[in-house]
Amino acid sequence: MEKTRGSEVLPEIERRQVVKTAAWAAPVIAAAVTVPMAAASQGFWDVGITGRCSTGLLGILGQSRLDFMITAVQGTIPAGTAFTLSSSALLNVAALGASPNGLLSISLLSGSSALLTLTSPLVQGSSVGINLLGQLVTVGLVYTYTLQLNGNDHPSSPTTAAPNSASLSVLAQINLGVSSVVCL
C-alpha cells in the first residue's frame, strides 16, 4: 500500500527496514559519543620545569645544589613524556641522578645532550629531580645546562601555563679544598 502526500506518491517503509537501519546506526552514534568522552577523560596536564642553583653558605659552607625539577603542576603527566637535557660541556649520563629513582630513564643523545623519559605517570603535585652536580669536573669552567619538554603539554589555560624549560649557568670552583658552584 502506498501513501500519498498531496499529488506525490510516497513508498511504504517496511518495519523490518527501520529496525535494520536503527541497528546499524546505533554503534555509529555510540562511537561518536564515546570519542569525545575518552578525549575529555585524558584531561588537562601541565608540566613545570624549574632549575635550582645554590652555592651553600657563601660558597664555602653548606651544600651546593645544581638540579632541575620536573613537576606535575596540573593533572597527571603521562608515562613516556620526554625531555631533552643539553649542556655546554660533555654530559656524563652515569653521573646524572634522578630522585625519586626509577621515574626517569636517561639515555645519551650526543656528547652534550641526553633524553630523559618518564617511565611512570607523574601525578599532580609530584616532582622528580635531576641532580647535575656530578657533571662538574673542571674548576674554573662555566657550565650551562638546559632542560626542556619535548612536544607540548595540555594546560587548561595557556596564559597561566608553567614554564616548559629552564636553564642554569654555573662556575665550578674550589673553596678551602672543597669543590662548589657559583651560580651565574
DOLO-63868 format. One record per residue (C-alpha): residue number from 1; residue in three letters; x, y, z. Coordinates in pm, 1 decimal, always signed. Each point is the difference from the previous one (the first is absolute). Layout:
! residues N
<atom n="NUM" res="ALA" xx="X" yy="Y" zz="Z"/>
...
This chain:
! residues 184
<atom n="1" res="MET" xx="+0.0" yy="+0.0" zz="+0.0"/>
<atom n="2" res="GLU" xx="+141.6" yy="+338.6" zz="-96.4"/>
<atom n="3" res="LYS" xx="-65.2" yy="+325.2" zz="+180.3"/>
<atom n="4" res="THR" xx="-42.0" yy="+334.8" zz="-164.1"/>
<atom n="5" res="ARG" xx="+87.3" yy="+350.4" zz="+102.7"/>
<atom n="6" res="GLY" xx="-180.8" yy="+245.0" zz="-220.3"/>
<atom n="7" res="SER" xx="+57.7" yy="-126.1" zz="-354.2"/>
<atom n="8" res="GLU" xx="+323.0" yy="-177.0" zz="+99.4"/>
<atom n="9" res="VAL" xx="+3.8" yy="-376.9" zz="+46.0"/>
<atom n="10" res="LEU" xx="+216.5" yy="-113.0" zz="+291.6"/>
<atom n="11" res="PRO" xx="+138.5" yy="-355.4" zz="+24.2"/>
<atom n="12" res="GLU" xx="-104.5" yy="-198.6" zz="+302.9"/>
<atom n="13" res="ILE" xx="+287.7" yy="-64.4" zz="+238.4"/>
<atom n="14" res="GLU" xx="+2.8" yy="-348.1" zz="+145.6"/>
<atom n="15" res="ARG" xx="+43.3" yy="-41.9" zz="+371.4"/>
<atom n="16" res="ARG" xx="+287.1" yy="-245.0" zz="-55.6"/>
<atom n="17" res="GLN" xx="+195.3" yy="+263.3" zz="-194.1"/>
<atom n="18" res="VAL" xx="-38.5" yy="+253.1" zz="+282.5"/>
<atom n="19" res="VAL" xx="+129.7" yy="-254.7" zz="+254.4"/>
<atom n="20" res="LYS" xx="+298.3" yy="-89.2" zz="-226.0"/>
<atom n="21" res="THR" xx="+92.5" yy="+366.5" zz="-47.4"/>
<atom n="22" res="ALA" xx="-26.2" yy="+70.1" zz="+372.1"/>
<atom n="23" res="ALA" xx="+219.6" yy="-302.2" zz="+77.1"/>
<atom n="24" res="TRP" xx="+274.3" yy="+132.3" zz="-228.8"/>
<atom n="25" res="ALA" xx="-28.6" yy="+358.7" zz="+122.4"/>
<atom n="26" res="ALA" xx="+17.7" yy="-80.3" zz="+373.1"/>
<atom n="27" res="PRO" xx="+373.6" yy="-95.8" zz="+4.6"/>
<atom n="28" res="VAL" xx="+88.2" yy="+308.6" zz="-205.1"/>
<atom n="29" res="ILE" xx="-186.1" yy="+227.2" zz="+241.7"/>
<atom n="30" res="ALA" xx="+158.1" yy="-177.2" zz="+299.9"/>
<atom n="31" res="ALA" xx="+349.5" yy="+40.1" zz="-148.5"/>
<atom n="32" res="ALA" xx="-61.5" yy="+368.2" zz="-70.3"/>
<atom n="33" res="VAL" xx="-100.7" yy="+50.5" zz="+363.0"/>
<atom n="34" res="THR" xx="+289.7" yy="-199.1" zz="+157.5"/>
<atom n="35" res="VAL" xx="+283.8" yy="+162.7" zz="-196.3"/>
<atom n="36" res="PRO" xx="-48.0" yy="+348.1" zz="+154.5"/>
<atom n="37" res="MET" xx="-44.4" yy="-157.5" zz="+345.6"/>
<atom n="38" res="ALA" xx="+327.0" yy="-192.8" zz="-41.9"/>
<atom n="39" res="ALA" xx="+178.3" yy="+317.6" zz="-106.5"/>
<atom n="40" res="ALA" xx="-144.3" yy="+188.6" zz="+295.6"/>
<atom n="41" res="SER" xx="+99.2" yy="-275.4" zz="+243.5"/>
<atom n="42" res="GLN" xx="+367.8" yy="+57.2" zz="-85.8"/>
<atom n="43" res="GLY" xx="-54.3" yy="+349.8" zz="+130.8"/>
<atom n="44" res="PHE" xx="+242.5" yy="+284.2" zz="+30.6"/>
<atom n="45" res="TRP" xx="+357.6" yy="-34.9" zz="+119.1"/>
<atom n="46" res="ASP" xx="+265.0" yy="+262.3" zz="+46.1"/>
<atom n="47" res="VAL" xx="+365.6" yy="-75.6" zz="+57.3"/>
<atom n="48" res="GLY" xx="+217.4" yy="+255.6" zz="+178.0"/>
<atom n="49" res="ILE" xx="+379.1" yy="+0.4" zz="-25.2"/>
<atom n="50" res="THR" xx="+210.3" yy="+197.0" zz="+244.3"/>
<atom n="51" res="GLY" xx="+373.0" yy="+22.1" zz="+54.4"/>
<atom n="52" res="ARG" xx="+161.0" yy="+35.9" zz="+338.5"/>
<atom n="53" res="CYS" xx="+351.5" yy="+117.7" zz="+68.6"/>
<atom n="54" res="SER" xx="+142.2" yy="+82.1" zz="+340.4"/>
<atom n="55" res="THR" xx="+355.9" yy="+46.5" zz="+113.9"/>
<atom n="56" res="GLY" xx="-56.2" yy="-90.9" zz="+362.2"/>
<atom n="57" res="LEU" xx="+92.6" yy="+257.2" zz="+262.2"/>
<atom n="58" res="LEU" xx="+235.6" yy="+248.4" zz="-171.9"/>
<atom n="59" res="GLY" xx="+109.8" yy="-274.5" zz="-236.1"/>
<atom n="60" res="ILE" xx="+202.6" yy="-151.3" zz="+282.6"/>
<atom n="61" res="LEU" xx="-235.6" yy="-156.0" zz="+255.5"/>
<atom n="62" res="GLY" xx="-316.3" yy="-191.8" zz="-67.6"/>
<atom n="63" res="GLN" xx="-99.2" yy="-216.6" zz="-289.1"/>
<atom n="64" res="SER" xx="+26.8" yy="+120.5" zz="-357.4"/>
<atom n="65" res="ARG" xx="-300.6" yy="-87.8" zz="-214.3"/>
<atom n="66" res="LEU" xx="-33.8" yy="-15.6" zz="-372.1"/>
<atom n="67" res="ASP" xx="-314.2" yy="-173.7" zz="-119.7"/>
<atom n="68" res="PHE" xx="-317.4" yy="+13.9" zz="-203.6"/>
<atom n="69" res="MET" xx="-347.8" yy="-86.0" zz="+123.6"/>
<atom n="70" res="ILE" xx="-272.8" yy="-137.1" zz="-226.4"/>
<atom n="71" res="THR" xx="-335.6" yy="+55.1" zz="+170.4"/>
<atom n="72" res="ALA" xx="-353.0" yy="-103.2" zz="-91.7"/>
<atom n="73" res="VAL" xx="-157.7" yy="+342.9" zz="+55.4"/>
<atom n="74" res="GLN" xx="-342.5" yy="-106.9" zz="-127.2"/>
<atom n="75" res="GLY" xx="-137.4" yy="-347.0" zz="-71.1"/>
<atom n="76" res="THR" xx="+214.6" yy="-308.3" zz="-56.4"/>
<atom n="77" res="ILE" xx="+297.0" yy="+12.7" zz="-235.6"/>
<atom n="78" res="PRO" xx="-16.1" yy="-323.9" zz="-201.2"/>
<atom n="79" res="ALA" xx="+272.9" yy="-263.2" zz="-0.2"/>
<atom n="80" res="GLY" xx="+212.2" yy="+34.4" zz="-313.2"/>
<atom n="81" res="THR" xx="+14.6" yy="+380.2" zz="+18.3"/>
<atom n="82" res="ALA" xx="+349.8" yy="+97.3" zz="-111.5"/>
<atom n="83" res="PHE" xx="+239.3" yy="+283.5" zz="+86.9"/>
<atom n="84" res="THR" xx="+333.8" yy="+102.7" zz="-148.0"/>
<atom n="85" res="LEU" xx="+290.8" yy="+98.2" zz="+223.3"/>
<atom n="86" res="SER" xx="+271.8" yy="+191.1" zz="-183.7"/>
<atom n="87" res="SER" xx="+335.0" yy="+119.2" zz="+126.2"/>
<atom n="88" res="SER" xx="+278.7" yy="+232.7" zz="-107.3"/>
<atom n="89" res="ALA" xx="+244.6" yy="-278.4" zz="+94.2"/>
<atom n="90" res="LEU" xx="+4.9" yy="-377.5" zz="-35.5"/>
<atom n="91" res="LEU" xx="-270.7" yy="-178.8" zz="+198.1"/>
<atom n="92" res="ASN" xx="+78.2" yy="-298.3" zz="+216.9"/>
<atom n="93" res="VAL" xx="-332.3" yy="-186.5" zz="+4.0"/>
<atom n="94" res="ALA" xx="+125.2" yy="-233.1" zz="+275.2"/>
<atom n="95" res="ALA" xx="+48.5" yy="+303.8" zz="+227.2"/>
<atom n="96" res="LEU" xx="-360.3" yy="+121.2" zz="-44.8"/>
<atom n="97" res="GLY" xx="-222.0" yy="-93.2" zz="+290.2"/>
<atom n="98" res="ALA" xx="-379.8" yy="+5.3" zz="+5.5"/>
<atom n="99" res="SER" xx="-193.9" yy="+20.4" zz="+323.1"/>
<atom n="100" res="PRO" xx="-221.8" yy="-186.2" zz="+66.2"/>
<atom n="101" res="ASN" xx="+203.0" yy="-264.6" zz="-179.0"/>
<atom n="102" res="GLY" xx="-167.3" yy="-199.4" zz="-275.6"/>
<atom n="103" res="LEU" xx="-239.7" yy="+269.5" zz="-125.5"/>
<atom n="104" res="LEU" xx="+228.1" yy="+102.9" zz="-287.8"/>
<atom n="105" res="SER" xx="+192.5" yy="-195.1" zz="-256.9"/>
<atom n="106" res="ILE" xx="+307.6" yy="+190.3" zz="-114.4"/>
<atom n="107" res="SER" xx="+180.2" yy="-63.5" zz="-327.9"/>
<atom n="108" res="LEU" xx="+274.0" yy="+189.9" zz="-179.7"/>
<atom n="109" res="LEU" xx="-103.4" yy="+167.7" zz="-327.4"/>
<atom n="110" res="SER" xx="+336.7" yy="+158.2" zz="-76.6"/>
<atom n="111" res="GLY" xx="+307.5" yy="+98.3" zz="+196.6"/>
<atom n="112" res="SER" xx="-179.3" yy="+304.3" zz="+137.2"/>
<atom n="113" res="SER" xx="-367.8" yy="-103.1" zz="+16.1"/>
<atom n="114" res="ALA" xx="-210.0" yy="-270.3" zz="+159.8"/>
<atom n="115" res="LEU" xx="-358.2" yy="-121.1" zz="-30.4"/>
<atom n="116" res="LEU" xx="-192.7" yy="-30.8" zz="+327.7"/>
<atom n="117" res="THR" xx="-327.3" yy="-195.6" zz="-20.6"/>
<atom n="118" res="LEU" xx="-259.9" yy="-51.2" zz="+272.7"/>
<atom n="119" res="THR" xx="-35.2" yy="-374.0" zz="+64.1"/>
<atom n="120" res="SER" xx="-316.1" yy="+46.0" zz="+210.8"/>
<atom n="121" res="PRO" xx="-273.0" yy="+263.0" zz="+7.5"/>
<atom n="122" res="LEU" xx="+77.8" yy="+300.1" zz="+219.8"/>
<atom n="123" res="VAL" xx="-312.0" yy="+97.0" zz="+197.2"/>
<atom n="124" res="GLN" xx="-98.2" yy="+358.4" zz="+77.8"/>
<atom n="125" res="GLY" xx="+218.9" yy="+153.8" zz="+270.9"/>
<atom n="126" res="SER" xx="+277.7" yy="-259.3" zz="-42.9"/>
<atom n="127" res="SER" xx="+351.5" yy="+79.4" zz="-119.0"/>
<atom n="128" res="VAL" xx="+309.7" yy="-174.8" zz="-120.1"/>
<atom n="129" res="GLY" xx="+340.8" yy="+164.1" zz="+38.4"/>
<atom n="130" res="ILE" xx="+312.9" yy="-31.8" zz="-214.3"/>
<atom n="131" res="ASN" xx="+327.4" yy="+61.2" zz="+186.0"/>
<atom n="132" res="LEU" xx="+272.1" yy="+156.4" zz="-217.6"/>
<atom n="133" res="LEU" xx="+280.3" yy="+44.9" zz="+255.0"/>
<atom n="134" res="GLY" xx="+174.5" yy="-318.1" zz="-114.5"/>
<atom n="135" res="GLN" xx="+48.9" yy="+164.9" zz="-340.2"/>
<atom n="136" res="LEU" xx="+246.6" yy="+260.9" zz="+126.1"/>
<atom n="137" res="VAL" xx="+361.1" yy="-101.2" zz="-54.3"/>
<atom n="138" res="THR" xx="+213.8" yy="+291.3" zz="-109.2"/>
<atom n="139" res="VAL" xx="+49.3" yy="+280.0" zz="+250.6"/>
<atom n="140" res="GLY" xx="-24.4" yy="+345.7" zz="-156.6"/>
<atom n="141" res="LEU" xx="-228.0" yy="-115.9" zz="-281.8"/>
<atom n="142" res="VAL" xx="-349.2" yy="+146.7" zz="-49.6"/>
<atom n="143" res="TYR" xx="-265.1" yy="-265.7" zz="-57.6"/>
<atom n="144" res="THR" xx="-341.7" yy="+71.7" zz="-149.7"/>
<atom n="145" res="TYR" xx="-284.0" yy="-253.7" zz="+12.8"/>
<atom n="146" res="THR" xx="-347.4" yy="+17.5" zz="-152.5"/>
<atom n="147" res="LEU" xx="-287.8" yy="-239.2" zz="+60.7"/>
<atom n="148" res="GLN" xx="-307.6" yy="+22.5" zz="-221.1"/>
<atom n="149" res="LEU" xx="-317.0" yy="-195.1" zz="-67.9"/>
<atom n="150" res="ASN" xx="-9.4" yy="-171.1" zz="-338.9"/>
<atom n="151" res="GLY" xx="-333.5" yy="+80.9" zz="-162.5"/>
<atom n="152" res="ASN" xx="-287.3" yy="+171.4" zz="+178.1"/>
<atom n="153" res="ASP" xx="-189.1" yy="-41.5" zz="+321.9"/>
<atom n="154" res="HIS" xx="-373.5" yy="+66.9" zz="+29.6"/>
<atom n="155" res="PRO" xx="-67.3" yy="+267.9" zz="+264.3"/>
<atom n="156" res="SER" xx="-358.0" yy="+108.5" zz="+61.6"/>
<atom n="157" res="SER" xx="+106.3" yy="+361.0" zz="-61.5"/>
<atom n="158" res="PRO" xx="+299.6" yy="+75.0" zz="-225.1"/>
<atom n="159" res="THR" xx="+33.6" yy="+344.9" zz="+157.1"/>
<atom n="160" res="THR" xx="+69.9" yy="-146.2" zz="+346.3"/>
<atom n="161" res="ALA" xx="+208.4" yy="-298.2" zz="-117.6"/>
<atom n="162" res="ALA" xx="+314.4" yy="-88.6" zz="+194.0"/>
<atom n="163" res="PRO" xx="+335.9" yy="+35.5" zz="-181.6"/>
<atom n="164" res="ASN" xx="+90.3" yy="-297.6" zz="-219.4"/>
<atom n="165" res="SER" xx="+374.8" yy="+64.6" zz="+19.6"/>
<atom n="166" res="ALA" xx="+267.1" yy="+139.3" zz="+230.4"/>
<atom n="167" res="SER" xx="+370.4" yy="+83.3" zz="-29.0"/>
<atom n="168" res="LEU" xx="+279.3" yy="+11.1" zz="+255.7"/>
<atom n="169" res="SER" xx="+350.6" yy="+146.6" zz="-31.1"/>
<atom n="170" res="VAL" xx="+266.8" yy="-66.2" zz="+263.4"/>
<atom n="171" res="LEU" xx="+370.4" yy="+42.5" zz="+57.1"/>
<atom n="172" res="ALA" xx="+179.3" yy="-292.2" zz="+162.6"/>
<atom n="173" res="GLN" xx="+247.8" yy="+105.1" zz="+268.7"/>
<atom n="174" res="ILE" xx="+189.2" yy="-125.2" zz="+303.8"/>
<atom n="175" res="ASN" xx="-29.4" yy="+176.7" zz="+337.3"/>
<atom n="176" res="LEU" xx="+216.0" yy="-123.4" zz="+285.8"/>
<atom n="177" res="GLY" xx="+59.1" yy="-324.8" zz="-186.1"/>
<atom n="178" res="VAL" xx="-372.4" yy="-66.1" zz="-52.3"/>
<atom n="179" res="SER" xx="-147.8" yy="+19.5" zz="-349.0"/>
<atom n="180" res="SER" xx="-305.9" yy="+220.6" zz="-29.9"/>
<atom n="181" res="VAL" xx="-198.1" yy="+192.6" zz="-258.3"/>
<atom n="182" res="VAL" xx="-58.7" yy="+368.1" zz="-56.7"/>
<atom n="183" res="CYS" xx="-336.8" yy="+65.7" zz="-156.6"/>
<atom n="184" res="LEU" xx="+8.4" yy="+243.2" zz="-290.8"/>
